[in-house]
Amino acid sequence: MTTPTKASVQPLTVSQLTAQVRDVVEAQFPLVWVVGEVSNFTRASSGHWYFTLKDAHSQIRCAMFRGFNLRMKFDPKNGQEILARGRLTVYDPRGEYQLLVEEIQPKGLGSAELALRRLKEKLLAQGYFDPLRKRPLPRPPRRVALVASPTGAAVRDMIEVFAQRWPFTEVIVKPSRVQGEGAASDIAASIQLLNRLHISGQLPLDVIVLGRGGGSAEDLWAFNEEQVAEAIFTSQIPVISAVGHEIDVTIADLVADHRAETPTAAVVALTPHREELLQELDEWNQRLIAAIQRRLHLLRERLDEFASRPAFRRPCQRIQDLEQRLDETASRLQRAVKLRLHQAGQKLLEYSGLLESLSPLQVLARGYSLTHTGDGKLIRDPAGLRPGDVLITTVAEGSIRSLVTETRRKPEDLPPPQRRRPGNEPNANIV
C-alpha cells in the first residue's frame, strides 16, 4: 500500500468540507421529529426563534424562521418539553449542525424545569423569597467578599470597577467553582466559611457577592440548587446575587438580599463613584453657599429696615414725643378741671339762688311773717288759741311777742283795717 504524496493530495478548505458535510447530512435527514426540552429560547428582532433542544445527555441548536413560527398558536418556554419537526442542516459560519424547525407541538415540562419549579414552590412556602427578610446593602462597604471563579472575567471586572469607583473598599476573593458538577456544593461551602470567619471576628465582612458571567441555563444551574439557597438564606452577612445577564433569574437571585443583573452592576449598587461623590459634594457646597448668601441677604435687608426706622435713627424722638403728649395731656386735664370747676360753680350758684328764693327768710322779706306759740308750735289754725295765749311772730327784721285777745277763723269775719296814727299803736313788745 502506497502512501499519498503531498503532490497527489488536494486539501479541502474549511468551507468546502463544511459544505460537503452539510450535503451529506441534509440528504440523510431530510425530515425528522425530535423530542426535547426547550432551553435558551430567544426571539430575534427579525421575528425568528432560536433555542436549544436537550435531554439528559445531549443538546442540539434549533432555528425556526418567521415564516413558520407565525403559524404557531403558542410560544415555547424554557423548560417546556416539545416535539419539533424539521430539516437537519449544518450552519456554515460555525460549522455546527442544527435543526431548522418547521413545526412544534407541546409535550409538557422537562424534568429539570419541573424539578426547578417544585423547588421554587417549596422555598416560597418556607419564606425564602420574603421581601421583608431582605437586608439593606451597606453603602459604601468597608470589606467585600467575592465568591467567584478566580480565572473568570466576572471577578476581574468587579475588582476593576471597585478600583475605579471606590478604591477604599477592601476586596476579598473566595475562589469557587461556579459551573459544572460540584459547583453548588463549592458555592454553599464558600458562603458558610465566610460566615464562620465573620462571626468569629477573624474576617468581618459587610457583604458577600456571588459573581458569575452570563451563560446558558445549564451553565447557571448551580445557582438553582437547594443547598446554595439554604446557604444564602442562613447567611449572617448580606448577600448579593450577580449571576448571569438580566434575562437569567435563578433561585439564588430570589433568595439573596439584592439581585444585580451583572457582576459589575453589583459593584455599582454597592459603591458611589468617587467623581460622582465629589460632584455631589460640590453641588451641596454650592447649595449651602447659596443658602447662606440668601439668608445673609435677607438678614441684611431686615437690619437695614430696622436701622431706617425712626426709633433707631432718632432714639430720643420717641421719648420726646411721649413727653410732648404728656404735656399736652396735662394741659388738657388742667383745662378740663378748670372747666369742670367753673361749671360746678355755676351750678352751685344756680342751685344757691334757687334755694335762696325758696328760703323762708326771703318770704319774710317780702312782708310775710310766721307766728308760733310760746312753746314754738307754728300757728296754722286760730282754733287752738285762747285769749291770753302768748304768741311769737317772726318778721324779716326780728320777732314780736303778743297776747291773744280774740280769734277768728274766716277773713271775712275780721273788721276792716284801720289806719293808726303814729304813737297810737297797741300794746306790744318788740323783740
Secondary structure as UniProt FT lines:
FT   TURN            6..8
FT   HELIX           14..28
FT   STRAND          32..43
FT   TURN            45..46
FT   STRAND          49..54
FT   STRAND          59..64
FT   HELIX           66..69
FT   TURN            70..71
FT   TURN            78..79
FT   STRAND          80..91
FT   TURN            92..95
FT   STRAND          96..109
FT   HELIX           111..125
FT   TURN            126..129
FT   HELIX           131..133
FT   STRAND          143..148
FT   TURN            150..151
FT   HELIX           153..165
FT   TURN            167..168
FT   STRAND          170..175
FT   TURN            181..182
FT   HELIX           183..200
FT   STRAND          207..212
FT   TURN            217..220
FT   HELIX           221..224
FT   HELIX           226..233
FT   STRAND          239..243
FT   TURN            246..247
FT   HELIX           251..255
FT   STRAND          258..259
FT   HELIX           263..270
FT   HELIX           274..307
FT   HELIX           310..313
FT   TURN            315..316
FT   HELIX           317..357
FT   HELIX           360..365
FT   TURN            366..367
FT   STRAND          370..373
FT   TURN            374..375
FT   HELIX           382..384
FT   TURN            387..388
FT   STRAND          390..395
FT   TURN            396..397
FT   STRAND          398..403
FT   HELIX           411..413
FT   TURN            422..423
FT   STRAND          429..430
//
